[in-house]
Amino acid sequence: MVRLALIVTALTLAGSGTTAVQERGAQRRHVVLISIDGLAAFHLEDKTLDMPNIRALAAAGVRARAETVFPSMTHPAHTTLITGTTPQHHGVINNRLVDRRTGQRFHVTNLPRSESVKVATIFDAVHEAGGRNAALFWPETKDDKAIDDNVAEVFDEDEMADPAAVAPELMAELRKAGVPIDGYYSFYDDPFAQGAADLALTKAAVHLIKTRPPTLLALHLLVTDKVQHDFGADHYMSRAAVTTADNAVGLIRSAVAEAGIADRTTIIIAADHGFVTVRHEVNLAPVLNEAALAGRVRWVADGWYVWGELSLGFDAARDGAALERVLARAAATPGVARIVRPGEFNALGYPEYTQNQYVPGHYLIAGDIQTHLALDAKSQDTARRPRARPYHGHGYFPEDPRMLASLVLSGAGIVQGRDLGRVRNVDVAPTIARLLGLKLPDATGRVLTEALAESRKF
């Protein structure tokens, strides 16, 4: 009878798409991935910042300075964190997109996950192995069938967080449990209240950990990003925002301990980008003005970048020399750092114009990190000048030290007290897969084996 029961159990698990080994693995291993939006590597290195929970995790585990993706924006970077691939492969190339074919403008996270992300995610791998996933305001998770408990990051027409994207049953459960989940939507996107919103979201995560610990829980905290955008990284409000996010980490740590799974749980603190303040700009309109290219090249300014899109009327034999003159003038302009040409975008982990209908142009003119590029047709002055107001943000080339993100791994399967130096965010998902004993076939990043205890280096 015992043998028959074992056979029935094995057949039941096989019929559900998993194996007994995978099921036991899903029960004994957990990963909590907390993204603190805009937590730069320089924050982790600043000993004057008050973040005792993150520092305790780093001391008990490993820390690193993580190179993000191009562009260093929230949604491309978060998709990389869960796929282990670059925007060239996963398809999320910016937060907001314009379809060149239709002219449609939209936020990428409002697409269903099946349309926004073109490769497998770590959520998919966990789901296929029979584990449970929970995601709390994680980008590009709308209607993701691999996620069991999903407070999806979706926006309404005013680009405010939309509670209608969450299953009514989950919202009702959270309310009944005393989780102030409605406060998340009430306080969202207010620099003076985003911390309260993140607290509500964190309490939802705590509830899930205590009631049904998922194999993978992904939590996206925004207070650090929102406040830095409004006030800059050096403002006292931004410093307080880091401590507010650290408090959320502390609540998660306590929940993991109270759930009795601390010895089986790895906590990962990640981020999507750094931050910088830009106070100057250069006007490239006179530099790019070339009568021979009128109607044949369209130039569009976007912060550090000016994109150049060739029209159907552009003829390389006829217009190529004029375009090269323009690009040479641009490259010689103080404040311009580099020109990215067709054939060079894939080296950035970014698709070529011909590979993705959302890429704005064939060419990219990039300023240095201290200089935005403008197209002011009313002025002939190309001297570097102060911006009308400072810009606090991100999106620059990921290798710049100010764009590097924090990364901490701690807990089950992680060695103690090691500084990994410089790694890449594309390595996070493969490392999670290794910790959970899963495969992530589309990943192009590597497993951070130097962070893993010997038993996890198989």
Secondary structure, 3 states (H helix, E strand, C coil): CHHHHHHHHHHHHHHCCCCHHHHHHHHHCEEEEEEECCCEHHHHHCCCCCCHHHHHHHHHCEEEEEECCCCCCHHHHHHHHHHCCCHHHHCCCCCEEECCCCCCEEEHHHCCHHHHCCCCCHHHHHHHCCCCEEEECCCCCCCCCCCCEEECCCECCCCCECHHHCCHHHHHHHHHCCCCHHHHHHHCCCCCCHHHHHHHHHHHHHHHHHHCCCCEEEEEECHHHHHHHHHCCCCHHHHHHHHHHHHHHHHHHHHHHHCCCHHHEEEEEECCCCCEEEEEEEECHHHHCCHHHCCCEEEEEECCEEEEEECCCCCHHHHHHHHHHHHHHHHCCCCEEEEECCCCCHHHCCCCHHHCCCCCCCEEEEECCCEEEECCCCCCCCCCEEEEEEEEECCCCCCCHHHCEEEEEEECCECCCEEEEEEEHHHHHHHHHHHCCCCCCCCCCCCCHHHECHHHCC
